[in-house]
């Protein structure tokens, strides 16, 4: 999952341990995607949308090397301050 201009890899847990490794944001309901600010981006629109969202070019290239048909962008992500 890519998060705005300050991009980093986030491995979000699934709803339970049984789905670990097989879960992805596409499994969320439409309401939950809206609640958590998750945008689905089809592969054929990914390059244009990723550039609009400020995804770094090296991340775009890395993601396009995968066989994923849909990519996910999180617009709302909790910010945790580490002291």
Kinemage of the C-alpha trace (Angstrom):
@kinemage 1
@onewidth
@group {chain A} dominant
@subgroup {mainchain}
@vectorlist {calphas} color= white
{ca unk a 1} P 0.000 0.000 0.000
{ca unk a 2} L 1.385 3.403 -0.912
{ca unk a 3} L 0.697 6.439 1.226
{ca unk a 4} L 0.924 9.877 -0.375
{ca unk a 5} L 4.095 11.860 -1.040
{ca unk a 6} L 5.796 10.310 1.994
{ca unk a 7} L 5.742 6.822 0.549
{ca unk a 8} L 6.667 3.714 2.461
{ca unk a 9} L 5.649 0.082 2.467
{ca unk a 10} L 2.833 -0.795 4.811
{ca unk a 11} L 1.912 -4.416 5.373
{ca unk a 12} L -1.573 -4.230 6.814
{ca unk a 13} L -2.843 -7.265 8.709
{ca unk a 14} L -5.893 -9.137 7.523
{ca unk a 15} L -9.044 -9.483 9.548
{ca unk a 16} L -7.765 -12.654 11.210
{ca unk a 17} L -4.762 -14.989 11.337
{ca unk a 18} L -6.334 -17.475 8.895
{ca unk a 19} L -6.160 -14.925 6.086
{ca unk a 20} L -2.582 -13.843 6.817
{ca unk a 21} L -0.668 -13.562 3.547
{ca unk a 22} L -3.825 -13.845 1.445
{ca unk a 23} L -5.611 -10.667 2.518
{ca unk a 24} L -5.637 -7.470 0.461
{ca unk a 25} L -7.595 -4.201 0.638
{ca unk a 26} L -9.786 -5.339 -2.249
{ca unk a 27} L -11.484 -7.706 0.186
{ca unk a 28} L -12.895 -4.762 2.172
{ca unk a 29} L -16.465 -3.656 1.609
{ca unk a 30} L -17.054 -0.460 -0.347
{ca unk a 31} L -18.076 1.250 2.911
{ca unk a 32} L -14.853 0.189 4.651
{ca unk a 33} L -12.736 1.344 1.696
{ca unk a 34} L -14.413 4.747 1.927
{ca unk a 35} L -14.046 4.804 5.723
{ca unk a 36} L -10.314 4.051 5.540
{ca unk a 37} L -9.711 6.181 2.424
{ca unk a 38} L -8.551 3.320 0.201
{ca unk a 39} L -8.634 3.979 -3.536
{ca unk a 40} L -8.579 1.098 -5.997
{ca unk a 41} L -6.536 1.867 -9.097
{ca unk a 42} L -6.841 -0.477 -12.103
{ca unk a 43} L -3.523 -1.409 -13.712
{ca unk a 44} L -4.404 0.356 -16.980
{ca unk a 45} L -4.832 3.664 -15.094
{ca unk a 46} L -2.046 3.145 -12.563
{ca unk a 47} L 0.784 5.094 -14.208
{ca unk a 48} L -1.269 8.262 -14.691
{ca unk a 49} L -2.917 8.105 -11.262
{ca unk a 50} L 0.322 7.256 -9.427
{ca unk a 51} L 1.982 10.323 -10.943
{ca unk a 52} L -0.996 12.486 -9.909
{ca unk a 53} L -0.719 11.102 -6.361
{ca unk a 54} L 3.016 11.782 -6.119
{ca unk a 55} L 4.156 8.158 -5.957
{ca unk a 56} L 7.941 8.093 -6.490
{ca unk a 57} L 9.064 6.855 -9.920
{ca unk a 58} L 11.109 3.964 -8.488
{ca unk a 59} L 8.027 2.724 -6.597
{ca unk a 60} L 5.910 3.014 -9.747
{ca unk a 61} L 8.462 0.964 -11.692
{ca unk a 62} L 8.656 -1.669 -8.956
{ca unk a 63} L 4.868 -2.033 -8.778
{ca unk a 64} L 4.506 -2.258 -12.557
{ca unk a 65} L 6.898 -5.237 -12.552
{ca unk a 66} L 4.283 -7.221 -10.609
{ca unk a 67} L 1.370 -9.065 -12.169
{ca unk a 68} L -1.201 -7.222 -10.012
{ca unk a 69} L -4.313 -6.091 -11.869
{ca unk a 70} L -5.356 -3.591 -9.176
{ca unk a 71} L -3.322 -1.330 -6.932
{ca unk a 72} L -4.460 0.338 -3.707
{ca unk a 73} L -3.674 3.834 -2.434
{ca unk a 74} L -4.435 4.840 1.147
{ca unk a 75} L -5.493 8.460 1.539
{ca unk a 76} L -6.202 8.202 5.283
{ca unk a 77} L -3.531 6.659 7.402
{ca unk a 78} L -3.106 7.044 11.138
{ca unk a 79} L -0.072 9.067 12.125
{ca unk a 80} L 1.772 7.789 15.161
{ca unk a 81} L 4.461 9.884 16.774
{ca unk a 82} L 7.391 7.873 18.078
{ca unk a 83} L 9.212 9.501 20.944
